[in-house]
Amino acid sequence: MKRTVHALVSGEDSALFRVTAVFSRQKLNIASLTFKRSGGTNGTSDMKIVTDVENERQARQLIGQLNKLVDVISAADISELPDCDKEKECVAPEINPGC
């Protein structure tokens, strides 16, 4: 079953390697990976990873292992969110009061 995982990670160079190593250890293929630096000065990055897990137990185990990593601030399964929330940023239209 296809799952989408979101992880907020520190800006360290090793964060991407450590997160993907968890997938490798569980013998999970990564179908899609998006790594984007956050706009703030806190040095964090957002990762969205699409993978295929065998069952719900394996999905929970994956999230648990990701949350144990030093570089991971938080990880969550966002598969149940609407597509707009998990695949791209939903940005409200800018309101220009001068118009």
Biopython code that builds the backbone (N, CA, C, O; Angstrom):
import numpy as np
from Bio.PDB.StructureBuilder import StructureBuilder

atoms = [
    (1, "MET", "N", (0.847, -1.173, 0.000)),
    (1, "MET", "CA", (0.000, 0.000, 0.000)),
    (1, "MET", "C", (0.890, 1.234, 0.000)),
    (1, "MET", "O", (1.882, 1.313, 0.726)),
    (2, "LYS", "N", (0.511, 2.183, -0.827)),
    (2, "LYS", "CA", (1.316, 3.383, -1.009)),
    (2, "LYS", "C", (1.103, 4.333, 0.163)),
    (2, "LYS", "O", (-0.031, 4.590, 0.568)),
    (3, "ARG", "N", (2.211, 4.854, 0.705)),
    (3, "ARG", "CA", (2.156, 5.786, 1.831)),
    (3, "ARG", "C", (3.010, 7.004, 1.508)),
    (3, "ARG", "O", (4.042, 6.902, 0.845)),
    (4, "THR", "N", (2.555, 8.166, 1.991)),
    (4, "THR", "CA", (3.310, 9.404, 1.855)),
    (4, "THR", "C", (3.769, 9.823, 3.240)),
    (4, "THR", "O", (2.956, 9.968, 4.153)),
    (5, "VAL", "N", (5.061, 10.014, 3.394)),
    (5, "VAL", "CA", (5.661, 10.357, 4.678)),
    (5, "VAL", "C", (6.215, 11.776, 4.590)),
    (5, "VAL", "O", (6.893, 12.129, 3.625)),
    (6, "HIS", "N", (5.921, 12.583, 5.601)),
    (6, "HIS", "CA", (6.491, 13.925, 5.694)),
    (6, "HIS", "C", (7.451, 13.938, 6.879)),
    (6, "HIS", "O", (7.116, 13.465, 7.965)),
    (7, "ALA", "N", (8.637, 14.478, 6.665)),
    (7, "ALA", "CA", (9.614, 14.595, 7.746)),
    (7, "ALA", "C", (10.178, 16.010, 7.765)),
    (7, "ALA", "O", (10.574, 16.547, 6.730)),
    (8, "LEU", "N", (10.208, 16.595, 8.927)),
    (8, "LEU", "CA", (10.872, 17.880, 9.142)),
    (8, "LEU", "C", (12.239, 17.537, 9.711)),
    (8, "LEU", "O", (12.343, 16.946, 10.785)),
    (9, "VAL", "N", (13.289, 17.912, 8.981)),
    (9, "VAL", "CA", (14.639, 17.511, 9.371)),
    (9, "VAL", "C", (15.519, 18.733, 9.566)),
    (9, "VAL", "O", (15.236, 19.815, 9.050)),
    (10, "SER", "N", (16.602, 18.536, 10.328)),
    (10, "SER", "CA", (17.567, 19.614, 10.510)),
    (10, "SER", "C", (18.286, 19.844, 9.196)),
    (10, "SER", "O", (18.262, 18.987, 8.312)),
    (11, "GLY", "N", (18.912, 20.970, 9.064)),
    (11, "GLY", "CA", (19.580, 21.336, 7.825)),
    (11, "GLY", "C", (20.939, 20.689, 7.629)),
    (11, "GLY", "O", (21.689, 21.088, 6.738)),
    (12, "GLU", "N", (21.265, 19.711, 8.437)),
    (12, "GLU", "CA", (22.563, 19.044, 8.325)),
    (12, "GLU", "C", (22.680, 18.299, 6.997)),
    (12, "GLU", "O", (21.682, 17.825, 6.454)),
    (13, "ASP", "N", (23.886, 18.201, 6.489)),
    (13, "ASP", "CA", (24.124, 17.502, 5.231)),
    (13, "ASP", "C", (23.805, 16.014, 5.325)),
    (13, "ASP", "O", (23.460, 15.391, 4.321)),
    (14, "SER", "N", (23.915, 15.450, 6.502)),
    (14, "SER", "CA", (23.715, 14.013, 6.666)),
    (14, "SER", "C", (22.242, 13.619, 6.799)),
    (14, "SER", "O", (21.931, 12.429, 6.813)),
    (15, "ALA", "N", (21.345, 14.573, 6.897)),
    (15, "ALA", "CA", (19.928, 14.267, 7.134)),
    (15, "ALA", "C", (19.338, 13.416, 6.016)),
    (15, "ALA", "O", (18.660, 12.427, 6.293)),
    (16, "LEU", "N", (19.578, 13.776, 4.776)),
    (16, "LEU", "CA", (19.036, 13.023, 3.650)),
    (16, "LEU", "C", (19.559, 11.594, 3.647)),
    (16, "LEU", "O", (18.794, 10.653, 3.434)),
    (17, "PHE", "N", (20.843, 11.426, 3.878)),
    (17, "PHE", "CA", (21.434, 10.089, 3.909)),
    (17, "PHE", "C", (20.825, 9.238, 5.018)),
    (17, "PHE", "O", (20.465, 8.084, 4.785)),
    (18, "ARG", "N", (20.708, 9.792, 6.214)),
    (18, "ARG", "CA", (20.186, 9.013, 7.341)),
    (18, "ARG", "C", (18.732, 8.609, 7.148)),
    (18, "ARG", "O", (18.342, 7.494, 7.494)),
    (19, "VAL", "N", (17.934, 9.510, 6.599)),
    (19, "VAL", "CA", (16.520, 9.183, 6.374)),
    (19, "VAL", "C", (16.391, 8.093, 5.316)),
    (19, "VAL", "O", (15.642, 7.135, 5.507)),
    (20, "THR", "N", (17.107, 8.224, 4.206)),
    (20, "THR", "CA", (16.999, 7.200, 3.161)),
    (20, "THR", "C", (17.587, 5.862, 3.617)),
    (20, "THR", "O", (17.181, 4.810, 3.121)),
    (21, "ALA", "N", (18.527, 5.889, 4.545)),
    (21, "ALA", "CA", (19.091, 4.640, 5.073)),
    (21, "ALA", "C", (18.040, 3.829, 5.831)),
    (21, "ALA", "O", (18.086, 2.599, 5.820)),
    (22, "VAL", "N", (17.098, 4.502, 6.486)),
    (22, "VAL", "CA", (16.014, 3.789, 7.178)),
    (22, "VAL", "C", (15.184, 3.003, 6.165)),
    (22, "VAL", "O", (14.816, 1.856, 6.418)),
    (23, "PHE", "N", (14.892, 3.612, 5.030)),
    (23, "PHE", "CA", (14.129, 2.919, 3.986)),
    (23, "PHE", "C", (14.926, 1.739, 3.438)),
    (23, "PHE", "O", (14.369, 0.671, 3.183)),
    (24, "SER", "N", (16.218, 1.934, 3.261)),
    (24, "SER", "CA", (17.075, 0.874, 2.756)),
    (24, "SER", "C", (17.124, -0.315, 3.712)),
    (24, "SER", "O", (17.054, -1.466, 3.282)),
    (25, "ARG", "N", (17.246, -0.035, 5.014)),
    (25, "ARG", "CA", (17.296, -1.117, 6.007)),
    (25, "ARG", "C", (16.002, -1.930, 6.028)),
    (25, "ARG", "O", (16.029, -3.135, 6.279)),
    (26, "GLN", "N", (14.868, -1.271, 5.764)),
    (26, "GLN", "CA", (13.591, -1.986, 5.732)),
    (26, "GLN", "C", (13.283, -2.562, 4.353)),
    (26, "GLN", "O", (12.216, -3.137, 4.138)),
    (27, "LYS", "N", (14.224, -2.406, 3.421)),
    (27, "LYS", "CA", (14.068, -2.896, 2.049)),
    (27, "LYS", "C", (12.837, -2.299, 1.375)),
    (27, "LYS", "O", (12.088, -2.990, 0.685)),
    (28, "LEU", "N", (12.646, -0.994, 1.592)),
    (28, "LEU", "CA", (11.536, -0.270, 0.977)),
    (28, "LEU", "C", (12.064, 0.580, -0.170)),
    (28, "LEU", "O", (13.098, 1.235, -0.039)),
    (29, "ASN", "N", (11.365, 0.571, -1.275)),
    (29, "ASN", "CA", (11.719, 1.425, -2.401)),
    (29, "ASN", "C", (11.103, 2.798, -2.207)),
    (29, "ASN", "O", (9.987, 2.919, -1.702)),
    (30, "ILE", "N", (11.823, 3.820, -2.602)),
    (30, "ILE", "CA", (11.312, 5.188, -2.567)),
    (30, "ILE", "C", (10.821, 5.510, -3.972)),
    (30, "ILE", "O", (11.606, 5.564, -4.919)),
    (31, "ALA", "N", (9.506, 5.725, -4.096)),
    (31, "ALA", "CA", (8.920, 6.041, -5.404)),
    (31, "ALA", "C", (9.141, 7.502, -5.759)),
    (31, "ALA", "O", (9.338, 7.847, -6.924)),
    (32, "SER", "N", (9.107, 8.352, -4.745)),
    (32, "SER", "CA", (9.272, 9.789, -4.966)),
    (32, "SER", "C", (9.848, 10.404, -3.704)),
    (32, "SER", "O", (9.482, 10.029, -2.590)),
    (33, "LEU", "N", (10.764, 11.362, -3.894)),
    (33, "LEU", "CA", (11.359, 12.056, -2.765)),
    (33, "LEU", "C", (11.490, 13.532, -3.111)),
    (33, "LEU", "O", (12.048, 13.892, -4.148)),
    (34, "THR", "N", (10.966, 14.388, -2.226)),
    (34, "THR", "CA", (11.088, 15.834, -2.393)),
    (34, "THR", "C", (11.784, 16.376, -1.162)),
    (34, "THR", "O", (11.358, 16.129, -0.033)),
    (35, "PHE", "N", (12.855, 17.115, -1.385)),
    (35, "PHE", "CA", (13.644, 17.693, -0.297)),
    (35, "PHE", "C", (13.698, 19.187, -0.533)),
    (35, "PHE", "O", (14.224, 19.638, -1.550)),
    (36, "LYS", "N", (13.154, 19.965, 0.406)),
    (36, "LYS", "CA", (13.062, 21.410, 0.207)),
    (36, "LYS", "C", (13.475, 22.122, 1.480)),
    (36, "LYS", "O", (12.978, 21.806, 2.562)),
    (37, "ARG", "N", (14.365, 23.063, 1.361)),
    (37, "ARG", "CA", (14.765, 23.876, 2.512)),
    (37, "ARG", "C", (13.610, 24.778, 2.912)),
    (37, "ARG", "O", (12.952, 25.370, 2.057)),
    (38, "SER", "N", (13.366, 24.882, 4.210)),
    (38, "SER", "CA", (12.337, 25.782, 4.701)),
    (38, "SER", "C", (12.822, 27.209, 4.551)),
    (38, "SER", "O", (14.027, 27.462, 4.547)),
    (39, "GLY", "N", (11.897, 28.139, 4.429)),
    (39, "GLY", "CA", (12.270, 29.521, 4.201)),
    (39, "GLY", "C", (12.823, 30.239, 5.412)),
    (39, "GLY", "O", (13.447, 31.289, 5.267)),
    (40, "GLY", "N", (12.611, 29.703, 6.603)),
    (40, "GLY", "CA", (13.038, 30.380, 7.822)),
    (40, "GLY", "C", (14.526, 30.296, 8.080)),
    (40, "GLY", "O", (15.269, 29.663, 7.330)),
    (41, "THR", "N", (14.947, 30.937, 9.143)),
    (41, "THR", "CA", (16.357, 30.953, 9.523)),
    (41, "THR", "C", (16.706, 29.820, 10.484)),
    (41, "THR", "O", (17.833, 29.753, 10.975)),
    (42, "ASN", "N", (15.754, 28.931, 10.757)),
    (42, "ASN", "CA", (16.000, 27.867, 11.722)),
    (42, "ASN", "C", (16.781, 26.693, 11.138)),
    (42, "ASN", "O", (17.115, 25.761, 11.869)),
    (43, "GLY", "N", (17.077, 26.714, 9.849)),
    (43, "GLY", "CA", (17.913, 25.681, 9.251)),
    (43, "GLY", "C", (17.246, 24.339, 9.086)),
    (43, "GLY", "O", (17.932, 23.317, 9.094)),
    (44, "THR", "N", (15.936, 24.298, 8.936)),
    (44, "THR", "CA", (15.246, 23.032, 8.755)),
    (44, "THR", "C", (14.866, 22.834, 7.291)),
    (44, "THR", "O", (14.859, 23.772, 6.495)),
    (45, "SER", "N", (14.552, 21.589, 6.966)),
    (45, "SER", "CA", (14.128, 21.233, 5.619)),
    (45, "SER", "C", (12.927, 20.310, 5.703)),
    (45, "SER", "O", (12.753, 19.586, 6.683)),
    (46, "ASP", "N", (12.101, 20.342, 4.667)),
    (46, "ASP", "CA", (10.945, 19.456, 4.559)),
    (46, "ASP", "C", (11.268, 18.332, 3.594)),
    (46, "ASP", "O", (11.840, 18.559, 2.528)),
    (47, "MET", "N", (10.897, 17.119, 3.973)),
    (47, "MET", "CA", (11.039, 15.970, 3.082)),
    (47, "MET", "C", (9.675, 15.331, 2.922)),
    (47, "MET", "O", (8.961, 15.124, 3.903)),
    (48, "LYS", "N", (9.313, 15.021, 1.693)),
    (48, "LYS", "CA", (8.113, 14.233, 1.413)),
    (48, "LYS", "C", (8.556, 13.023, 0.619)),
    (48, "LYS", "O", (9.191, 13.146, -0.428)),
    (49, "ILE", "N", (8.211, 11.845, 1.135)),
    (49, "ILE", "CA", (8.672, 10.597, 0.539)),
    (49, "ILE", "C", (7.473, 9.704, 0.292)),
    (49, "ILE", "O", (6.668, 9.473, 1.195)),
    (50, "VAL", "N", (7.349, 9.196, -0.937)),
    (50, "VAL", "CA", (6.298, 8.246, -1.276)),
    (50, "VAL", "C", (6.941, 6.879, -1.373)),
    (50, "VAL", "O", (7.930, 6.693, -2.082)),
    (51, "THR", "N", (6.370, 5.920, -0.650)),
    (51, "THR", "CA", (6.904, 4.564, -0.635)),
    (51, "THR", "C", (5.754, 3.566, -0.611)),
    (51, "THR", "O", (4.602, 3.946, -0.403)),
    (52, "ASP", "N", (6.060, 2.312, -0.818)),
    (52, "ASP", "CA", (5.060, 1.257, -0.802)),
    (52, "ASP", "C", (5.390, 0.301, 0.337)),
    (52, "ASP", "O", (6.433, -0.354, 0.320)),
    (53, "VAL", "N", (4.506, 0.220, 1.327)),
    (53, "VAL", "CA", (4.715, -0.671, 2.473)),
    (53, "VAL", "C", (3.765, -1.850, 2.370)),
    (53, "VAL", "O", (2.748, -1.779, 1.680)),
    (54, "GLU", "N", (4.100, -2.939, 3.060)),
    (54, "GLU", "CA", (3.290, -4.151, 3.001)),
    (54, "GLU", "C", (2.002, -4.026, 3.801)),
    (54, "GLU", "O", (0.947, -4.490, 3.367)),
    (55, "ASN", "N", (2.090, -3.383, 4.999)),
    (55, "ASN", "CA", (0.915, -3.313, 5.870)),
    (55, "ASN", "C", (1.031, -2.110, 6.809)),
    (55, "ASN", "O", (2.033, -1.396, 6.803)),
    (56, "GLU", "N", (0.003, -1.905, 7.603)),
    (56, "GLU", "CA", (-0.046, -0.765, 8.521)),
    (56, "GLU", "C", (1.050, -0.855, 9.587)),
    (56, "GLU", "O", (1.601, 0.165, 10.000)),
    (57, "ARG", "N", (1.360, -2.055, 10.023)),
    (57, "ARG", "CA", (2.400, -2.249, 11.035)),
    (57, "ARG", "C", (3.752, -1.761, 10.527)),
    (57, "ARG", "O", (4.492, -1.104, 11.259)),
    (58, "GLN", "N", (4.072, -2.078, 9.290)),
    (58, "GLN", "CA", (5.342, -1.642, 8.708)),
    (58, "GLN", "C", (5.365, -0.116, 8.562)),
    (58, "GLN", "O", (6.413, 0.504, 8.742)),
    (59, "ALA", "N", (4.230, 0.484, 8.240)),
    (59, "ALA", "CA", (4.153, 1.947, 8.134)),
    (59, "ALA", "C", (4.410, 2.600, 9.493)),
    (59, "ALA", "O", (5.159, 3.573, 9.584)),
    (60, "ARG", "N", (3.789, 2.064, 10.549)),
    (60, "ARG", "CA", (4.012, 2.611, 11.905)),
    (60, "ARG", "C", (5.464, 2.434, 12.331)),
    (60, "ARG", "O", (6.043, 3.323, 12.954)),
    (61, "GLN", "N", (6.049, 1.294, 11.999)),
    (61, "GLN", "CA", (7.449, 1.025, 12.351)),
    (61, "GLN", "C", (8.376, 2.007, 11.627)),
    (61, "GLN", "O", (9.339, 2.499, 12.216)),
    (62, "LEU", "N", (8.092, 2.287, 10.371)),
    (62, "LEU", "CA", (8.887, 3.230, 9.598)),
    (62, "LEU", "C", (8.853, 4.618, 10.230)),
    (62, "LEU", "O", (9.898, 5.246, 10.397)),
    (63, "ILE", "N", (7.667, 5.101, 10.582)),
    (63, "ILE", "CA", (7.528, 6.424, 11.200)),
    (63, "ILE", "C", (8.260, 6.446, 12.544)),
    (63, "ILE", "O", (8.938, 7.422, 12.864)),
    (64, "GLY", "N", (8.127, 5.386, 13.321)),
    (64, "GLY", "CA", (8.810, 5.307, 14.610)),
    (64, "GLY", "C", (10.326, 5.376, 14.463)),
    (64, "GLY", "O", (10.995, 6.068, 15.230)),
    (65, "GLN", "N", (10.868, 4.659, 13.478)),
    (65, "GLN", "CA", (12.309, 4.675, 13.259)),
    (65, "GLN", "C", (12.794, 6.030, 12.756)),
    (65, "GLN", "O", (13.880, 6.480, 13.122)),
    (66, "LEU", "N", (11.998, 6.672, 11.923)),
    (66, "LEU", "CA", (12.376, 8.005, 11.454)),
    (66, "LEU", "C", (12.403, 8.999, 12.610)),
    (66, "LEU", "O", (13.307, 9.830, 12.693)),
    (67, "ASN", "N", (11.416, 8.919, 13.503)),
    (67, "ASN", "CA", (11.361, 9.844, 14.639)),
    (67, "ASN", "C", (12.508, 9.641, 15.623)),
    (67, "ASN", "O", (12.800, 10.537, 16.415)),
    (68, "LYS", "N", (13.159, 8.487, 15.590)),
    (68, "LYS", "CA", (14.299, 8.228, 16.473)),
    (68, "LYS", "C", (15.602, 8.824, 15.952)),
    (68, "LYS", "O", (16.574, 8.937, 16.699)),
    (69, "LEU", "N", (15.627, 9.204, 14.687)),
    (69, "LEU", "CA", (16.857, 9.745, 14.105)),
    (69, "LEU", "C", (17.187, 11.110, 14.694)),
    (69, "LEU", "O", (16.293, 11.904, 14.989)),
    (70, "VAL", "N", (18.473, 11.372, 14.860)),
    (70, "VAL", "CA", (18.948, 12.634, 15.424)),
    (70, "VAL", "C", (18.542, 13.811, 14.544)),
    (70, "VAL", "O", (18.141, 14.858, 15.052)),
    (71, "ASP", "N", (18.645, 13.644, 13.231)),
    (71, "ASP", "CA", (18.376, 14.739, 12.302)),
    (71, "ASP", "C", (16.891, 15.023, 12.086)),
    (71, "ASP", "O", (16.537, 16.068, 11.541)),
    (72, "VAL", "N", (16.020, 14.105, 12.505)),
    (72, "VAL", "CA", (14.580, 14.256, 12.262)),
    (72, "VAL", "C", (13.933, 14.954, 13.448)),
    (72, "VAL", "O", (14.008, 14.479, 14.581)),
    (73, "ILE", "N", (13.298, 16.086, 13.172)),
    (73, "ILE", "CA", (12.569, 16.820, 14.208)),
    (73, "ILE", "C", (11.203, 16.184, 14.407)),
    (73, "ILE", "O", (10.764, 15.995, 15.541)),
    (74, "SER", "N", (10.523, 15.850, 13.300)),
    (74, "SER", "CA", (9.255, 15.126, 13.376)),
    (74, "SER", "C", (9.000, 14.419, 12.056)),
    (74, "SER", "O", (9.398, 14.897, 10.994)),
    (75, "ALA", "N", (8.337, 13.285, 12.133)),
    (75, "ALA", "CA", (7.953, 12.521, 10.945)),
    (75, "ALA", "C", (6.529, 12.037, 11.133)),
    (75, "ALA", "O", (6.128, 11.680, 12.241)),
    (76, "ALA", "N", (5.761, 12.025, 10.046)),
    (76, "ALA", "CA", (4.364, 11.603, 10.128)),
    (76, "ALA", "C", (3.923, 11.024, 8.790)),
    (76, "ALA", "O", (4.432, 11.396, 7.732)),
    (77, "ASP", "N", (2.970, 10.111, 8.861)),
    (77, "ASP", "CA", (2.335, 9.552, 7.675)),
    (77, "ASP", "C", (1.197, 10.494, 7.291)),
    (77, "ASP", "O", (0.235, 10.648, 8.044)),
    (78, "ILE", "N", (1.304, 11.119, 6.132)),
    (78, "ILE", "CA", (0.287, 12.082, 5.709)),
    (78, "ILE", "C", (-0.557, 11.532, 4.560)),
    (78, "ILE", "O", (-1.146, 12.301, 3.801)),
    (79, "SER", "N", (-0.617, 10.226, 4.431)),
    (79, "SER", "CA", (-1.336, 9.594, 3.328)),
    (79, "SER", "C", (-2.822, 9.901, 3.339)),
    (79, "SER", "O", (-3.451, 9.928, 2.282)),
    (80, "GLU", "N", (-3.387, 10.130, 4.497)),
    (80, "GLU", "CA", (-4.819, 10.357, 4.605)),
    (80, "GLU", "C", (-5.222, 11.805, 4.352)),
    (80, "GLU", "O", (-6.414, 12.104, 4.277)),
    (81, "LEU", "N", (-4.257, 12.707, 4.220)),
    (81, "LEU", "CA", (-4.568, 14.107, 3.948)),
    (81, "LEU", "C", (-5.005, 14.267, 2.497)),
    (81, "LEU", "O", (-4.652, 13.445, 1.651)),
    (82, "PRO", "N", (-5.773, 15.318, 2.201)),
    (82, "PRO", "CA", (-6.128, 15.567, 0.802)),
    (82, "PRO", "C", (-4.872, 15.774, -0.045)),
    (82, "PRO", "O", (-3.845, 16.231, 0.458)),
    (83, "ASP", "N", (-4.959, 15.438, -1.324)),
    (83, "ASP", "CA", (-3.810, 15.540, -2.228)),
    (83, "ASP", "C", (-3.199, 16.928, -2.237)),
    (83, "ASP", "O", (-1.981, 17.070, -2.349)),
    (84, "CYS", "N", (-4.017, 17.936, -2.122)),
    (84, "CYS", "CA", (-3.531, 19.314, -2.157)),
    (84, "CYS", "C", (-2.553, 19.559, -1.012)),
    (84, "CYS", "O", (-1.563, 20.267, -1.192)),
    (85, "ASP", "N", (-2.814, 18.988, 0.155)),
    (85, "ASP", "CA", (-1.973, 19.220, 1.318)),
    (85, "ASP", "C", (-0.675, 18.432, 1.267)),
    (85, "ASP", "O", (0.334, 18.888, 1.806)),
    (86, "LYS", "N", (-0.671, 17.260, 0.634)),
    (86, "LYS", "CA", (0.530, 16.440, 0.704)),
    (86, "LYS", "C", (1.434, 16.548, -0.517)),
    (86, "LYS", "O", (2.631, 16.284, -0.402)),
    (87, "GLU", "N", (0.921, 16.919, -1.662)),
    (87, "GLU", "CA", (1.735, 16.958, -2.865)),
    (87, "GLU", "C", (2.296, 18.338, -3.173)),
    (87, "GLU", "O", (3.327, 18.449, -3.836)),
    (88, "LYS", "N", (1.651, 19.364, -2.716)),
    (88, "LYS", "CA", (2.129, 20.713, -2.976)),
    (88, "LYS", "C", (1.630, 21.619, -1.873)),
    (88, "LYS", "O", (0.765, 21.238, -1.085)),
    (89, "GLU", "N", (2.172, 22.805, -1.822)),
    (89, "GLU", "CA", (1.716, 23.755, -0.826)),
    (89, "GLU", "C", (0.401, 24.364, -1.300)),
    (89, "GLU", "O", (0.282, 24.790, -2.449)),
    (90, "CYS", "N", (-0.564, 24.400, -0.421)),
    (90, "CYS", "CA", (-1.820, 25.065, -0.727)),
    (90, "CYS", "C", (-1.679, 26.508, -0.271)),
    (90, "CYS", "O", (-1.610, 26.785, 0.927)),
    (91, "VAL", "N", (-1.639, 27.392, -1.197)),
    (91, "VAL", "CA", (-1.435, 28.795, -0.862)),
    (91, "VAL", "C", (-2.737, 29.535, -1.138)),
    (91, "VAL", "O", (-3.292, 29.467, -2.235)),
    (92, "ALA", "N", (-3.208, 30.238, -0.120)),
    (92, "ALA", "CA", (-4.407, 31.055, -0.298)),
    (92, "ALA", "C", (-4.071, 32.210, -1.223)),
    (92, "ALA", "O", (-2.957, 32.732, -1.178)),
    (93, "PRO", "N", (-5.003, 32.613, -2.049)),
    (93, "PRO", "CA", (-4.717, 33.750, -2.930)),
    (93, "PRO", "C", (-4.434, 35.005, -2.129)),
    (93, "PRO", "O", (-5.065, 35.270, -1.106)),
    (94, "GLU", "N", (-3.474, 35.767, -2.617)),
    (94, "GLU", "CA", (-3.101, 36.994, -1.920)),
    (94, "GLU", "C", (-4.209, 38.031, -2.090)),
    (94, "GLU", "O", (-4.706, 38.255, -3.194)),
    (95, "ILE", "N", (-4.573, 38.643, -1.006)),
    (95, "ILE", "CA", (-5.620, 39.651, -1.036)),
    (95, "ILE", "C", (-4.960, 41.026, -1.083)),
    (95, "ILE", "O", (-4.167, 41.380, -0.211)),
    (96, "ASN", "N", (-5.294, 41.779, -2.100)),
    (96, "ASN", "CA", (-4.732, 43.107, -2.266)),
    (96, "ASN", "C", (-5.817, 44.130, -1.947)),
    (96, "ASN", "O", (-6.702, 44.364, -2.771)),
    (97, "PRO", "N", (-5.763, 44.741, -0.769)),
    (97, "PRO", "CA", (-6.827, 45.664, -0.384)),
    (97, "PRO", "C", (-6.874, 46.939, -1.223)),
    (97, "PRO", "O", (-7.868, 47.664, -1.181)),
    (98, "GLY", "N", (-5.827, 47.221, -1.978)),
    (98, "GLY", "CA", (-5.784, 48.441, -2.779)),
    (98, "GLY", "C", (-6.576, 48.344, -4.075)),
    (98, "GLY", "O", (-6.763, 49.355, -4.752)),
    (99, "CYS", "N", (-7.041, 47.167, -4.436)),
    (99, "CYS", "CA", (-7.756, 46.999, -5.706)),
    (99, "CYS", "C", (-9.232, 47.266, -5.565)),
    (99, "CYS", "O", (-9.974, 47.167, -6.542)),
]
sb = StructureBuilder()
sb.init_structure("model")
sb.init_model(0)
sb.init_chain("A")
sb.init_seg("    ")
for serial, (resi, resn, name, xyz) in enumerate(atoms, 1):
    if name == "N":
        sb.init_residue(resn, " ", resi, " ")
    sb.init_atom(name, np.array(xyz, "f"), 0.0, 1.0, " ", f" {name:<3s}", serial, name[0])
structure = sb.get_structure()
